[in-house]
């Protein structure tokens, strides 16, 4: 009795069919995984929104974006008499409301986070290296990467890496930029919600809580860059750049100083088509990368009086 086997042609046909099926199914699987990651990212924004609301209920005010004093002056110089210390930002302040009390209690708040080469500075910097998953987008391929802060340490005596974040407080509606050749940095106008203004409350958001962006998604910086955003200190951004993909972020390491102007990182994400934005009422909206710049900037102000349509 003769046994019938596959011919070479039949085997090749079967292999080709399997390859076609894999080619058809793989993108669908990848899209499903990204949809799940995007949903998780949105839920994290909601958790952060709830934490900020709980902070406000406790302290009757928003947390400061961070303690970076001063306002833009003539020729981009610092206003005199303003203390310009590196202190803790809003990400640190809401840690107890994100089930991160142990990390919060590890900081020494009587000192700057990078206060010179002493034990306190080392303690704060080491504690700031914690990976807080609530601040991280699951689509970020560099989730375990930390921001090197050696260049920002007084006296050059303490060096450590701070935990990065994919969330940035919206402090300003315009492009934060100043000429660097004149000496001195630009300062935020502070017409956003998470700013360096004491006692800013919900009642101060006269544009409406559902019409004001409080926290925006960011890519968190390029691997190996000193300029990536961290959750410990300078965690703020502006709406002056629109929404960008991971390879076109104006504040990326290759564009950090551009046209002799210092710039903050704009809104950006690893998601296709836009980024998440946390509104002041605690809701989360996925904003298209094609949103009109003027509309986006209007949504970033807390009391600008702008009237915008659907966005």
VENURGI-V338830 format. One record per backbone hydrogen bond with DSSP energy under -0.5 kcal/mol. CO is the residue of the C=O (numbers start at 1). NH is the residue of the N-H. Records with the same first field share a line. If there is no record, write none. Layout:
# VENURGI-V338830
CO=NH + NH
This chain:
# VENURGI-V338830
3=5
7=11
8=12
9=13
10=14
11=15
12=16
13=17
14=18
15=19
16=20
17=21
18=22
19=23
20=24
21=25
22=26
23=27
24=28
25=29
26=30
27=31
28=32
29=33
30=34
31=35
32=36
33=37
34=38
35=39
36=40
37=41
38=42
39=43
40=44
41=45
42=46
43=47
44=48
45=49
46=50
47=51
48=52
49=53
50=54
51=55
52=56
53=57
54=58
55=59
56=60
65=90 + 235
66=68
67=69
71=79
73=76
74=77
77=73
79=82
81=83
83=69
85=87
86=113 + 114
89=92 + 93
90=94
92=95
94=97
95=98 + 100
96=99
100=104
101=105
102=106
103=106
104=107
107=109
108=111
112=115
114=116 + 154
115=118 + 121
116=118
118=122
119=123
120=124
121=125
122=126
123=127
124=128
126=129
127=130
128=163
130=132
131=133
132=135
133=136
135=166
137=140
139=141
140=143
142=145
145=164
146=148
147=162
149=152
150=153
153=156
154=157
160=149
162=147
163=231
166=218
168=216
169=171 + 237
170=193 + 194
171=192
172=239
174=240
175=177
176=264
178=262
180=183
191=302
193=195
195=65 + 197
196=198
197=200
200=62
201=204
202=205
204=206
205=208
208=211
209=212 + 280 + 281
212=280
214=170
215=278
216=168
217=268
222=225
225=148 + 228
229=165
232=89
233=235
234=236
235=169
237=171 + 172
239=242
242=267
244=269
245=248
249=252
252=255
253=256
256=258 + 263
258=261
260=180
261=258
265=238
267=244
271=274
273=289
275=287
276=217
277=279 + 285
278=214 + 215
279=282
283=279
285=277 + 287
287=275
288=291
292=296
293=297
294=298
295=299
296=300
297=300 + 301
298=301
299=213
302=207
306=308
